[in-house]
Amino acid sequence: MDRYNWNKVPVEQMNPKTTRQMIHTDTMTISQICVQQGFVVPEHHHHNEQVTMVKTGRVRFFISGQPSEMGPGDVIRVPS
């Protein structure tokens, strides 16, 4: 069993409005991403499934062109 603590995972400044922390294992990546209001993530895809949970604030996703609003506590699974 591996154990991690977000308080010890380095914070990476991706751009002026986004930071992330990432934990990599052999078969998955777990990330914690913090974005400021108004930031837009460009359309992209992942080889593996993605699970997204909103801790605070609101997020609008467009998956296959379909909008989806998320708020605190909401979790979605995005197919690969």
N, C-alpha and C positions, 0 to 999 in steps of 0.2 A: 504494500500500500504506500502511495506517495501522499505527502501532506504539504499544502501550500498555504500562505497567508498573504492576502492582497496588500497588507501594510509593508511587506518585504519585497514585493514584485516591483521592479523599476518602472517608473512612469516615463513614457516616450511622448514628446511633443511632436505631433504629426504635422500640425500647421497652427496658425494663431488661434483657431477656434476648437481644436480637437487634441485630446490626449488619450493615450491608451496604455493598458497593461496587458501582457500576454503570458499565458502559461502554455507551454508546448509539451505534449506527450507523444508517444509513438503513433497514436491513431487519431488524435484530436488536438485542437487548439481551443483554449478558453480565453476570451478576452473581455476586458472591462473598458468600455469606451465612454468618454465624457465629451459631449459636444455642447457648444453654446448656441443659444437661440439663433435661428436663421441659417445655420450651416446646412449645406446640401451635400449628401454623399453621392458621388457619381454612380450610375448604374454599373453593376458588376456581378460576378457570379463566383461561387465556391465549388470546389470539387466535392466536398462533403456537405452534409446537412448543416444548417445553422439554426441554433436556438437563440432567440433574442428575448430579453426581459427588460422592461423599463422600470427603473428604480424611482426616478422622479421626473417630473415634466411630462411633455407630450411629444409623440413622434408620429409622423405620417410616412408610411411605407407605400411604395408602388411595386407590387410583385406581379409580373406578367401583365403589367398595365392596370392592375386592379388596386385602387387605393385602400389603405387600411390604417385607421387611427389607433394608436395605443397610448395608454396612460399608466400610472404607477400600478405595479402588480401584474400587468398584462404580460403574457408570454406567448410567443408564436414559434412554430417550427417551420423553417423554410427548406423545401426539398433541395437536393444538390442540383 
